[in-house]
């Protein structure tokens, strides 16, 4: 049984590392888009497109969080462990 607990802890740690890495990339991308926008006049069309792209990039964090929560529930619920027995 300790092996199962270690395996679950490892999978949770890997899921956490993955989501934090993806979130950092998303935040970095949004920051770069907003930084690039700062060089343009506010009324410029490209400035609005960069703002929209940054907003979409940040909005992607919401489904990522939902998927992460679902993944943790699957790991803690033991679905993978149960499926591995067959």
N, CA, C and O atoms as a CHARMM CRD file, in Angstrom:
* protein
*
  344
    1    1 UNK  N      0.80400  -1.21300   0.00000 PROA 1      0.00000
    2    1 UNK  CA     0.00000   0.00000   0.00000 PROA 1      0.00000
    3    1 UNK  C      0.84800   1.27900   0.00000 PROA 1      0.00000
    4    1 UNK  O      0.41800   2.26700  -0.59500 PROA 1      0.00000
    5    2 UNK  N      2.03100   1.31400   0.63600 PROA 2      0.00000
    6    2 UNK  CA     2.83100   2.54100   0.58300 PROA 2      0.00000
    7    2 UNK  C      3.21500   2.92400  -0.83300 PROA 2      0.00000
    8    2 UNK  O      3.36900   4.10600  -1.14300 PROA 2      0.00000
    9    3 UNK  N      3.37100   1.92500  -1.69400 PROA 3      0.00000
   10    3 UNK  CA     3.71700   2.20400  -3.07900 PROA 3      0.00000
   11    3 UNK  C      2.60300   2.99100  -3.76400 PROA 3      0.00000
   12    3 UNK  O      2.88000   3.88600  -4.56200 PROA 3      0.00000
   13    4 UNK  N      1.34700   2.66500  -3.46000 PROA 4      0.00000
   14    4 UNK  CA     0.20900   3.38400  -4.04100 PROA 4      0.00000
   15    4 UNK  C      0.20400   4.83400  -3.58700 PROA 4      0.00000
   16    4 UNK  O     -0.04000   5.73700  -4.38700 PROA 4      0.00000
   17    5 UNK  N      0.47400   5.06000  -2.30300 PROA 5      0.00000
   18    5 UNK  CA     0.50300   6.42600  -1.76700 PROA 5      0.00000
   19    5 UNK  C      1.63800   7.22100  -2.39800 PROA 5      0.00000
   20    5 UNK  O      1.46000   8.38500  -2.75800 PROA 5      0.00000
   21    6 UNK  N      2.80700   6.59100  -2.53300 PROA 6      0.00000
   22    6 UNK  CA     3.93900   7.26800  -3.16700 PROA 6      0.00000
   23    6 UNK  C      3.62600   7.59900  -4.62100 PROA 6      0.00000
   24    6 UNK  O      3.97100   8.67100  -5.11800 PROA 6      0.00000
   25    7 UNK  N      2.96400   6.65900  -5.29000 PROA 7      0.00000
   26    7 UNK  CA     2.60300   6.86400  -6.69000 PROA 7      0.00000
   27    7 UNK  C      1.61400   8.02100  -6.82400 PROA 7      0.00000
   28    7 UNK  O      1.74500   8.85200  -7.72300 PROA 7      0.00000
   29    8 UNK  N      0.63600   8.07400  -5.93800 PROA 8      0.00000
   30    8 UNK  CA    -0.33500   9.17100  -5.98100 PROA 8      0.00000
   31    8 UNK  C      0.33700  10.50800  -5.68900 PROA 8      0.00000
   32    8 UNK  O      0.06000  11.50600  -6.35400 PROA 8      0.00000
   33    9 UNK  N      1.21700  10.52300  -4.69700 PROA 9      0.00000
   34    9 UNK  CA     1.91600  11.77000  -4.36400 PROA 9      0.00000
   35    9 UNK  C      2.76600  12.23800  -5.54000 PROA 9      0.00000
   36    9 UNK  O      2.84700  13.43300  -5.82500 PROA 9      0.00000
   37   10 UNK  N      3.39900  11.28000  -6.21800 PROA 10     0.00000
   38   10 UNK  CA     4.22000  11.64300  -7.38400 PROA 10     0.00000
   39   10 UNK  C      3.34800  12.20800  -8.49800 PROA 10     0.00000
   40   10 UNK  O      3.71100  13.20400  -9.12300 PROA 10     0.00000
   41   11 UNK  N      2.19300  11.57800  -8.75200 PROA 11     0.00000
   42   11 UNK  CA     1.29900  12.06900  -9.81000 PROA 11     0.00000
   43   11 UNK  C      0.73100  13.44300  -9.46600 PROA 11     0.00000
   44   11 UNK  O      0.58800  14.29000 -10.34700 PROA 11     0.00000
   45   12 UNK  N      0.40900  13.66700  -8.20500 PROA 12     0.00000
   46   12 UNK  CA    -0.07800  14.98900  -7.78700 PROA 12     0.00000
   47   12 UNK  C      1.01500  16.02700  -7.97300 PROA 12     0.00000
   48   12 UNK  O      0.75700  17.12800  -8.46100 PROA 12     0.00000
   49   13 UNK  N      2.24100  15.67600  -7.58400 PROA 13     0.00000
   50   13 UNK  CA     3.37400  16.59600  -7.73800 PROA 13     0.00000
   51   13 UNK  C      3.61500  16.91500  -9.21800 PROA 13     0.00000
   52   13 UNK  O      3.88300  18.06300  -9.57100 PROA 13     0.00000
   53   14 UNK  N      3.52100  15.89600 -10.08300 PROA 14     0.00000
   54   14 UNK  CA     3.70800  16.12100 -11.51500 PROA 14     0.00000
   55   14 UNK  C      2.59100  16.97900 -12.09500 PROA 14     0.00000
   56   14 UNK  O      2.84400  17.83500 -12.94400 PROA 14     0.00000
   57   15 UNK  N      1.35500  16.75800 -11.64500 PROA 15     0.00000
   58   15 UNK  CA     0.23200  17.58000 -12.12100 PROA 15     0.00000
   59   15 UNK  C      0.41700  19.02700 -11.67400 PROA 15     0.00000
   60   15 UNK  O      0.16900  19.95000 -12.44900 PROA 15     0.00000
   61   16 UNK  N      0.84800  19.23100 -10.43300 PROA 16     0.00000
   62   16 UNK  CA     1.06600  20.58500  -9.92300 PROA 16     0.00000
   63   16 UNK  C      2.18600  21.28000 -10.69500 PROA 16     0.00000
   64   16 UNK  O      2.06800  22.45000 -11.05600 PROA 16     0.00000
   65   17 UNK  N      3.26900  20.55100 -10.94400 PROA 17     0.00000
   66   17 UNK  CA     4.38100  21.12500 -11.70200 PROA 17     0.00000
   67   17 UNK  C      3.93400  21.50100 -13.11000 PROA 17     0.00000
   68   17 UNK  O      4.29000  22.56500 -13.61600 PROA 17     0.00000
   69   18 UNK  N      3.16400  20.63600 -13.73200 PROA 18     0.00000
   70   18 UNK  CA     2.68500  20.90400 -15.08900 PROA 18     0.00000
   71   18 UNK  C      1.78800  22.11900 -15.16400 PROA 18     0.00000
   72   18 UNK  O      1.93900  22.95400 -16.05500 PROA 18     0.00000
   73   19 UNK  N      0.84200  22.22300 -14.22100 PROA 19     0.00000
   74   19 UNK  CA    -0.09000  23.35900 -14.26900 PROA 19     0.00000
   75   19 UNK  C      0.62900  24.66100 -13.94100 PROA 19     0.00000
   76   19 UNK  O      0.32900  25.69700 -14.53500 PROA 19     0.00000
   77   20 UNK  N      1.57600  24.62400 -13.00200 PROA 20     0.00000
   78   20 UNK  CA     2.30600  25.84800 -12.67800 PROA 20     0.00000
   79   20 UNK  C      3.19400  26.29200 -13.83600 PROA 20     0.00000
   80   20 UNK  O      3.32900  27.48700 -14.09600 PROA 20     0.00000
   81   21 UNK  N      3.79200  25.33900 -14.52600 PROA 21     0.00000
   82   21 UNK  CA     4.60800  25.67900 -15.69400 PROA 21     0.00000
   83   21 UNK  C      3.74500  26.28300 -16.79900 PROA 21     0.00000
   84   21 UNK  O      4.10200  27.30200 -17.39100 PROA 21     0.00000
   85   22 UNK  N      2.61600  25.65300 -17.06800 PROA 22     0.00000
   86   22 UNK  CA     1.71900  26.16900 -18.10800 PROA 22     0.00000
   87   22 UNK  C      1.18100  27.55000 -17.73700 PROA 22     0.00000
   88   22 UNK  O      1.08000  28.42500 -18.59600 PROA 22     0.00000
   89   23 UNK  N      0.83800  27.74800 -16.47500 PROA 23     0.00000
   90   23 UNK  CA     0.33600  29.05400 -16.03200 PROA 23     0.00000
   91   23 UNK  C      1.42500  30.11700 -16.14400 PROA 23     0.00000
   92   23 UNK  O      1.14800  31.25500 -16.52300 PROA 23     0.00000
   93   24 UNK  N      2.65700  29.74900 -15.81700 PROA 24     0.00000
   94   24 UNK  CA     3.76000  30.70800 -15.93400 PROA 24     0.00000
   95   24 UNK  C      3.97900  31.10800 -17.39300 PROA 24     0.00000
   96   24 UNK  O      4.24800  32.27400 -17.68500 PROA 24     0.00000
   97   25 UNK  N      3.86600  30.15000 -18.30200 PROA 25     0.00000
   98   25 UNK  CA     4.00800  30.45500 -19.73000 PROA 25     0.00000
   99   25 UNK  C      2.88000  31.38000 -20.18200 PROA 25     0.00000
  100   25 UNK  O      3.11900  32.34700 -20.90500 PROA 25     0.00000
  101   26 UNK  N      1.65500  31.08400 -19.75700 PROA 26     0.00000
  102   26 UNK  CA     0.51000  31.92000 -20.12500 PROA 26     0.00000
  103   26 UNK  C      0.68100  33.34000 -19.59200 PROA 26     0.00000
  104   26 UNK  O      0.45500  34.30800 -20.31700 PROA 26     0.00000
  105   27 UNK  N      1.07600  33.46600 -18.33500 PROA 27     0.00000
  106   27 UNK  CA     1.27200  34.79700 -17.74800 PROA 27     0.00000
  107   27 UNK  C      2.40900  35.54500 -18.43200 PROA 27     0.00000
  108   27 UNK  O      2.31800  36.75000 -18.66600 PROA 27     0.00000
  109   28 UNK  N      3.47500  34.82700 -18.74800 PROA 28     0.00000
  110   28 UNK  CA     4.58700  35.45500 -19.45800 PROA 28     0.00000
  111   28 UNK  C      4.18800  35.93000 -20.84700 PROA 28     0.00000
  112   28 UNK  O      4.59800  37.00500 -21.28400 PROA 28     0.00000
  113   29 UNK  N      3.39300  35.13200 -21.53200 PROA 29     0.00000
  114   29 UNK  CA     2.91200  35.51700 -22.85600 PROA 29     0.00000
  115   29 UNK  C      2.03200  36.75800 -22.77900 PROA 29     0.00000
  116   29 UNK  O      2.17500  37.68000 -23.58300 PROA 29     0.00000
  117   30 UNK  N      1.12300  36.77800 -21.81100 PROA 30     0.00000
  118   30 UNK  CA     0.25900  37.95100 -21.63700 PROA 30     0.00000
  119   30 UNK  C      1.09200  39.18900 -21.30400 PROA 30     0.00000
  120   30 UNK  O      0.82200  40.27800 -21.81000 PROA 30     0.00000
  121   31 UNK  N      2.09600  39.01900 -20.45800 PROA 31     0.00000
  122   31 UNK  CA     2.95900  40.15400 -20.10500 PROA 31     0.00000
  123   31 UNK  C      3.70000  40.67800 -21.33400 PROA 31     0.00000
  124   31 UNK  O      3.81200  41.89000 -21.51800 PROA 31     0.00000
  125   32 UNK  N      4.20600  39.77600 -22.17300 PROA 32     0.00000
  126   32 UNK  CA     4.89200  40.21100 -23.39400 PROA 32     0.00000
  127   32 UNK  C      3.94900  40.93200 -24.35300 PROA 32     0.00000
  128   32 UNK  O      4.32700  41.92700 -24.97100 PROA 32     0.00000
  129   33 UNK  N      2.73300  40.43300 -24.47300 PROA 33     0.00000
  130   33 UNK  CA     1.76000  41.10000 -25.34400 PROA 33     0.00000
  131   33 UNK  C      1.43500  42.50100 -24.83400 PROA 33     0.00000
  132   33 UNK  O      1.36000  43.45000 -25.61500 PROA 33     0.00000
  133   34 UNK  N      1.24500  42.62500 -23.53400 PROA 34     0.00000
  134   34 UNK  CA     0.94600  43.94100 -22.97000 PROA 34     0.00000
  135   34 UNK  C      2.15700  44.87000 -23.04100 PROA 34     0.00000
  136   34 UNK  O      2.00700  46.07600 -23.23800 PROA 34     0.00000
  137   35 UNK  N      3.34300  44.31600 -22.88200 PROA 35     0.00000
  138   35 UNK  CA     4.55600  45.12200 -23.00700 PROA 35     0.00000
  139   35 UNK  C      4.68700  45.63200 -24.44300 PROA 35     0.00000
  140   35 UNK  O      5.01000  46.80000 -24.65800 PROA 35     0.00000
  141   36 UNK  N      4.43800  44.76600 -25.42000 PROA 36     0.00000
  142   36 UNK  CA     4.49200  45.18400 -26.81900 PROA 36     0.00000
  143   36 UNK  C      3.44500  46.24400 -27.12800 PROA 36     0.00000
  144   36 UNK  O      3.68000  47.14300 -27.93500 PROA 36     0.00000
  145   37 UNK  N      2.30600  46.13700 -26.49100 PROA 37     0.00000
  146   37 UNK  CA     1.23300  47.12700 -26.68000 PROA 37     0.00000
  147   37 UNK  C      1.64300  48.50700 -26.15800 PROA 37     0.00000
  148   37 UNK  O      1.18200  49.53000 -26.66500 PROA 37     0.00000
  149   38 UNK  N      2.50500  48.52900 -25.14900 PROA 38     0.00000
  150   38 UNK  CA     2.88400  49.81900 -24.54700 PROA 38     0.00000
  151   38 UNK  C      3.66200  50.71500 -25.51200 PROA 38     0.00000
  152   38 UNK  O      3.78000  51.91700 -25.27400 PROA 38     0.00000
  153   39 UNK  N      4.18800  50.15100 -26.58800 PROA 39     0.00000
  154   39 UNK  CA     4.94000  50.94100 -27.55400 PROA 39     0.00000
  155   39 UNK  C      4.04900  51.57300 -28.62700 PROA 39     0.00000
  156   39 UNK  O      4.51900  52.36600 -29.44300 PROA 39     0.00000
  157   40 UNK  N      2.78300  51.22400 -28.62100 PROA 40     0.00000
  158   40 UNK  CA     1.85900  51.71700 -29.63800 PROA 40     0.00000
  159   40 UNK  C      0.93600  52.77700 -29.04500 PROA 40     0.00000
  160   40 UNK  O      0.65500  52.76200 -27.84700 PROA 40     0.00000
  161   41 UNK  N      0.47000  53.69000 -29.88200 PROA 41     0.00000
  162   41 UNK  CA    -0.53200  54.63300 -29.39300 PROA 41     0.00000
  163   41 UNK  C     -1.81900  53.88800 -29.03700 PROA 41     0.00000
  164   41 UNK  O     -2.16900  52.91700 -29.70800 PROA 41     0.00000
  165   42 UNK  N     -2.53000  54.32500 -27.99500 PROA 42     0.00000
  166   42 UNK  CA    -3.71600  53.57900 -27.53200 PROA 42     0.00000
  167   42 UNK  C     -4.79900  53.40000 -28.59600 PROA 42     0.00000
  168   42 UNK  O     -5.54100  52.41900 -28.55000 PROA 42     0.00000
  169   43 UNK  N     -4.90300  54.30800 -29.53600 PROA 43     0.00000
  170   43 UNK  CA    -5.97100  54.20200 -30.52600 PROA 43     0.00000
  171   43 UNK  C     -5.58500  53.33000 -31.72500 PROA 43     0.00000
  172   43 UNK  O     -6.41700  53.08700 -32.59900 PROA 43     0.00000
  173   44 UNK  N     -4.36000  52.86500 -31.77800 PROA 44     0.00000
  174   44 UNK  CA    -3.88400  52.03800 -32.88900 PROA 44     0.00000
  175   44 UNK  C     -4.58400  50.67400 -32.87400 PROA 44     0.00000
  176   44 UNK  O     -4.78400  50.08300 -31.81400 PROA 44     0.00000
  177   45 UNK  N     -4.95000  50.18700 -34.05200 PROA 45     0.00000
  178   45 UNK  CA    -5.67900  48.91800 -34.15000 PROA 45     0.00000
  179   45 UNK  C     -4.86300  47.75700 -33.59300 PROA 45     0.00000
  180   45 UNK  O     -5.41600  46.87600 -32.93600 PROA 45     0.00000
  181   46 UNK  N     -3.57500  47.74500 -33.84200 PROA 46     0.00000
  182   46 UNK  CA    -2.72900  46.66500 -33.34600 PROA 46     0.00000
  183   46 UNK  C     -2.69100  46.65100 -31.81300 PROA 46     0.00000
  184   46 UNK  O     -2.56800  45.58800 -31.20400 PROA 46     0.00000
  185   47 UNK  N     -2.79500  47.82000 -31.19800 PROA 47     0.00000
  186   47 UNK  CA    -2.82600  47.88800 -29.73700 PROA 47     0.00000
  187   47 UNK  C     -4.05500  47.15800 -29.19900 PROA 47     0.00000
  188   47 UNK  O     -3.97900  46.45900 -28.18900 PROA 47     0.00000
  189   48 UNK  N     -5.17900  47.32600 -29.87600 PROA 48     0.00000
  190   48 UNK  CA    -6.39400  46.63700 -29.45300 PROA 48     0.00000
  191   48 UNK  C     -6.29300  45.13300 -29.68600 PROA 48     0.00000
  192   48 UNK  O     -6.78000  44.34300 -28.87700 PROA 48     0.00000
  193   49 UNK  N     -5.66600  44.73700 -30.78600 PROA 49     0.00000
  194   49 UNK  CA    -5.48700  43.31300 -31.05300 PROA 49     0.00000
  195   49 UNK  C     -4.56800  42.65700 -30.02700 PROA 49     0.00000
  196   49 UNK  O     -4.81800  41.53300 -29.59100 PROA 49     0.00000
  197   50 UNK  N     -3.51200  43.35800 -29.64500 PROA 50     0.00000
  198   50 UNK  CA    -2.62000  42.83100 -28.61800 PROA 50     0.00000
  199   50 UNK  C     -3.32700  42.72300 -27.26700 PROA 50     0.00000
  200   50 UNK  O     -3.10700  41.77100 -26.51900 PROA 50     0.00000
  201   51 UNK  N     -4.16900  43.69600 -26.96500 PROA 51     0.00000
  202   51 UNK  CA    -4.94400  43.64200 -25.72700 PROA 51     0.00000
  203   51 UNK  C     -5.90800  42.45700 -25.74000 PROA 51     0.00000
  204   51 UNK  O     -6.04700  41.75400 -24.73900 PROA 51     0.00000
  205   52 UNK  N     -6.57000  42.23900 -26.86800 PROA 52     0.00000
  206   52 UNK  CA    -7.48800  41.10300 -26.98500 PROA 52     0.00000
  207   52 UNK  C     -6.73100  39.77600 -26.86900 PROA 52     0.00000
  208   52 UNK  O     -7.21000  38.84300 -26.22400 PROA 52     0.00000
  209   53 UNK  N     -5.56600  39.69100 -27.48200 PROA 53     0.00000
  210   53 UNK  CA    -4.76800  38.47000 -27.39300 PROA 53     0.00000
  211   53 UNK  C     -4.31800  38.21300 -25.95800 PROA 53     0.00000
  212   53 UNK  O     -4.32400  37.07000 -25.50000 PROA 53     0.00000
  213   54 UNK  N     -3.93100  39.26200 -25.25400 PROA 54     0.00000
  214   54 UNK  CA    -3.53300  39.10800 -23.85100 PROA 54     0.00000
  215   54 UNK  C     -4.72200  38.66200 -23.00400 PROA 54     0.00000
  216   54 UNK  O     -4.56600  37.82200 -22.11700 PROA 54     0.00000
  217   55 UNK  N     -5.89800  39.21000 -23.26500 PROA 55     0.00000
  218   55 UNK  CA    -7.09400  38.82000 -22.50600 PROA 55     0.00000
  219   55 UNK  C     -7.44500  37.35400 -22.76600 PROA 55     0.00000
  220   55 UNK  O     -7.80100  36.63000 -21.83700 PROA 55     0.00000
  221   56 UNK  N     -7.34900  36.91400 -24.01700 PROA 56     0.00000
  222   56 UNK  CA    -7.62600  35.51300 -24.33400 PROA 56     0.00000
  223   56 UNK  C     -6.59700  34.58300 -23.68300 PROA 56     0.00000
  224   56 UNK  O     -6.93400  33.49400 -23.21800 PROA 56     0.00000
  225   57 UNK  N     -5.36100  35.02500 -23.65800 PROA 57     0.00000
  226   57 UNK  CA    -4.31000  34.23600 -23.02000 PROA 57     0.00000
  227   57 UNK  C     -4.59500  34.07800 -21.53000 PROA 57     0.00000
  228   57 UNK  O     -4.44100  32.98900 -20.97800 PROA 57     0.00000
  229   58 UNK  N     -5.00400  35.15400 -20.88700 PROA 58     0.00000
  230   58 UNK  CA    -5.32400  35.08300 -19.46200 PROA 58     0.00000
  231   58 UNK  C     -6.60800  34.29100 -19.21700 PROA 58     0.00000
  232   58 UNK  O     -6.73200  33.60300 -18.20300 PROA 58     0.00000
  233   59 UNK  N     -7.55100  34.38700 -20.13400 PROA 59     0.00000
  234   59 UNK  CA    -8.80400  33.64000 -19.97900 PROA 59     0.00000
  235   59 UNK  C     -8.56500  32.13800 -20.05300 PROA 59     0.00000
  236   59 UNK  O     -9.34600  31.36300 -19.50100 PROA 59     0.00000
  237   60 UNK  N     -7.50900  31.71900 -20.71800 PROA 60     0.00000
  238   60 UNK  CA    -7.18900  30.29700 -20.81000 PROA 60     0.00000
  239   60 UNK  C     -6.78900  29.71000 -19.45900 PROA 60     0.00000
  240   60 UNK  O     -6.77700  28.49000 -19.29500 PROA 60     0.00000
  241   61 UNK  N     -6.46600  30.55800 -18.50100 PROA 61     0.00000
  242   61 UNK  CA    -6.11700  30.07000 -17.16700 PROA 61     0.00000
  243   61 UNK  C     -7.31800  29.43900 -16.46500 PROA 61     0.00000
  244   61 UNK  O     -7.14800  28.54500 -15.63600 PROA 61     0.00000
  245   62 UNK  N     -8.51200  29.89000 -16.78500 PROA 62     0.00000
  246   62 UNK  CA    -9.71300  29.36700 -16.11800 PROA 62     0.00000
  247   62 UNK  C     -9.93400  27.88400 -16.45100 PROA 62     0.00000
  248   62 UNK  O    -10.07000  27.07500 -15.53300 PROA 62     0.00000
  249   63 UNK  N     -9.97400  27.50500 -17.73200 PROA 63     0.00000
  250   63 UNK  CA   -10.13400  26.06900 -18.01100 PROA 63     0.00000
  251   63 UNK  C     -8.95200  25.23900 -17.51700 PROA 63     0.00000
  252   63 UNK  O     -9.12300  24.07700 -17.14700 PROA 63     0.00000
  253   64 UNK  N     -7.76400  25.82200 -17.51000 PROA 64     0.00000
  254   64 UNK  CA    -6.61000  25.09200 -16.99300 PROA 64     0.00000
  255   64 UNK  C     -6.80800  24.75600 -15.51600 PROA 64     0.00000
  256   64 UNK  O     -6.47500  23.65500 -15.07700 PROA 64     0.00000
  257   65 UNK  N     -7.34300  25.69300 -14.76000 PROA 65     0.00000
  258   65 UNK  CA    -7.60800  25.44300 -13.35200 PROA 65     0.00000
  259   65 UNK  C     -8.67100  24.38300 -13.14300 PROA 65     0.00000
  260   65 UNK  O     -8.56900  23.56800 -12.22600 PROA 65     0.00000
  261   66 UNK  N     -9.68300  24.39000 -13.98300 PROA 66     0.00000
  262   66 UNK  CA   -10.75000  23.39100 -13.89000 PROA 66     0.00000
  263   66 UNK  C    -10.19500  21.99300 -14.18700 PROA 66     0.00000
  264   66 UNK  O    -10.50200  21.03300 -13.48100 PROA 66     0.00000
  265   67 UNK  N     -9.38300  21.89200 -15.22900 PROA 67     0.00000
  266   67 UNK  CA    -8.78900  20.60600 -15.59000 PROA 67     0.00000
  267   67 UNK  C     -7.85900  20.11900 -14.48500 PROA 67     0.00000
  268   67 UNK  O     -7.83300  18.92800 -14.17400 PROA 67     0.00000
  269   68 UNK  N     -7.10200  21.02700 -13.89500 PROA 68     0.00000
  270   68 UNK  CA    -6.20200  20.65900 -12.79900 PROA 68     0.00000
  271   68 UNK  C     -6.99700  20.10700 -11.61600 PROA 68     0.00000
  272   68 UNK  O     -6.62600  19.08100 -11.04500 PROA 68     0.00000
  273   69 UNK  N     -8.07000  20.77200 -11.25000 PROA 69     0.00000
  274   69 UNK  CA    -8.88800  20.32000 -10.12100 PROA 69     0.00000
  275   69 UNK  C     -9.47000  18.92900 -10.41200 PROA 69     0.00000
  276   69 UNK  O     -9.49600  18.06500  -9.53500 PROA 69     0.00000
  277   70 UNK  N     -9.93400  18.72400 -11.64200 PROA 70     0.00000
  278   70 UNK  CA   -10.47300  17.42500 -12.03500 PROA 70     0.00000
  279   70 UNK  C     -9.39500  16.34400 -11.97200 PROA 70     0.00000
  280   70 UNK  O     -9.65200  15.22800 -11.52100 PROA 70     0.00000
  281   71 UNK  N     -8.20800  16.67600 -12.41900 PROA 71     0.00000
  282   71 UNK  CA    -7.09400  15.72000 -12.39200 PROA 71     0.00000
  283   71 UNK  C     -6.74000  15.32400 -10.96100 PROA 71     0.00000
  284   71 UNK  O     -6.50000  14.14700 -10.68900 PROA 71     0.00000
  285   72 UNK  N     -6.70500  16.27600 -10.05600 PROA 72     0.00000
  286   72 UNK  CA    -6.40200  15.97500  -8.65800 PROA 72     0.00000
  287   72 UNK  C     -7.48800  15.08000  -8.07300 PROA 72     0.00000
  288   72 UNK  O     -7.18600  14.15400  -7.31900 PROA 72     0.00000
  289   73 UNK  N     -8.74300  15.34400  -8.41000 PROA 73     0.00000
  290   73 UNK  CA    -9.83700  14.50100  -7.92600 PROA 73     0.00000
  291   73 UNK  C     -9.70200  13.07400  -8.45700 PROA 73     0.00000
  292   73 UNK  O     -9.97900  12.11700  -7.73400 PROA 73     0.00000
  293   74 UNK  N     -9.28200  12.92300  -9.70600 PROA 74     0.00000
  294   74 UNK  CA    -9.08500  11.59100 -10.27200 PROA 74     0.00000
  295   74 UNK  C     -7.96300  10.85300  -9.55100 PROA 74     0.00000
  296   74 UNK  O     -8.08800   9.66700  -9.24800 PROA 74     0.00000
  297   75 UNK  N     -6.87900  11.55000  -9.28100 PROA 75     0.00000
  298   75 UNK  CA    -5.74100  10.92200  -8.61000 PROA 75     0.00000
  299   75 UNK  C     -6.12700  10.52400  -7.19000 PROA 75     0.00000
  300   75 UNK  O     -5.86100   9.39800  -6.76900 PROA 75     0.00000
  301   76 UNK  N     -6.74600  11.43100  -6.45500 PROA 76     0.00000
  302   76 UNK  CA    -7.11700  11.15000  -5.07200 PROA 76     0.00000
  303   76 UNK  C     -8.22100  10.09800  -4.99900 PROA 76     0.00000
  304   76 UNK  O     -8.27700   9.33400  -4.03500 PROA 76     0.00000
  305   77 UNK  N     -9.09300  10.04700  -5.99200 PROA 77     0.00000
  306   77 UNK  CA   -10.16800   9.07100  -6.00700 PROA 77     0.00000
  307   77 UNK  C     -9.70000   7.66200  -6.33700 PROA 77     0.00000
  308   77 UNK  O    -10.41500   6.69500  -6.07600 PROA 77     0.00000
  309   78 UNK  N     -8.52100   7.53700  -6.90300 PROA 78     0.00000
  310   78 UNK  CA    -7.96200   6.22700  -7.21000 PROA 78     0.00000
  311   78 UNK  C     -8.45000   5.60600  -8.49200 PROA 78     0.00000
  312   78 UNK  O     -8.32700   4.39300  -8.66300 PROA 78     0.00000
  313   79 UNK  N     -9.00900   6.39800  -9.41400 PROA 79     0.00000
  314   79 UNK  CA    -9.49400   5.82200 -10.66600 PROA 79     0.00000
  315   79 UNK  C     -8.37000   5.13300 -11.44800 PROA 79     0.00000
  316   79 UNK  O     -8.56200   4.05300 -12.00700 PROA 79     0.00000
  317   80 UNK  N     -7.20300   5.77000 -11.48000 PROA 80     0.00000
  318   80 UNK  CA    -6.09300   5.17400 -12.22500 PROA 80     0.00000
  319   80 UNK  C     -5.61800   3.88300 -11.56200 PROA 80     0.00000
  320   80 UNK  O     -5.29200   2.91200 -12.24500 PROA 80     0.00000
  321   81 UNK  N     -5.58100   3.87600 -10.23600 PROA 81     0.00000
  322   81 UNK  CA    -5.15200   2.68000  -9.52200 PROA 81     0.00000
  323   81 UNK  C     -6.11900   1.52900  -9.76800 PROA 81     0.00000
  324   81 UNK  O     -5.70100   0.39100  -9.98200 PROA 81     0.00000
  325   82 UNK  N     -7.41400   1.83000  -9.73600 PROA 82     0.00000
  326   82 UNK  CA    -8.43200   0.80900  -9.96600 PROA 82     0.00000
  327   82 UNK  C     -8.36600   0.28800 -11.40200 PROA 82     0.00000
  328   82 UNK  O     -8.50700  -0.91200 -11.63900 PROA 82     0.00000
  329   83 UNK  N     -8.15200   1.19100 -12.35300 PROA 83     0.00000
  330   83 UNK  CA    -8.06600   0.77600 -13.75500 PROA 83     0.00000
  331   83 UNK  C     -6.81400  -0.04300 -14.01500 PROA 83     0.00000
  332   83 UNK  O     -6.80800  -0.90600 -14.89200 PROA 83     0.00000
  333   84 UNK  N     -5.75000   0.22000 -13.26000 PROA 84     0.00000
  334   84 UNK  CA    -4.50300  -0.51900 -13.43700 PROA 84     0.00000
  335   84 UNK  C     -4.58600  -1.95900 -12.95800 PROA 84     0.00000
  336   84 UNK  O     -3.73200  -2.77400 -13.30800 PROA 84     0.00000
  337   85 UNK  N     -5.59800  -2.28800 -12.16600 PROA 85     0.00000
  338   85 UNK  CA    -5.74600  -3.65300 -11.66200 PROA 85     0.00000
  339   85 UNK  C     -6.33100  -4.59200 -12.71100 PROA 85     0.00000
  340   85 UNK  O     -6.26100  -5.81000 -12.54500 PROA 85     0.00000
  341   86 UNK  N     -6.90300  -4.06100 -13.77700 PROA 86     0.00000
  342   86 UNK  CA    -7.55300  -4.91100 -14.77800 PROA 86     0.00000
  343   86 UNK  C     -6.62200  -5.25300 -15.90100 PROA 86     0.00000
  344   86 UNK  O     -7.01000  -5.96200 -16.82900 PROA 86     0.00000
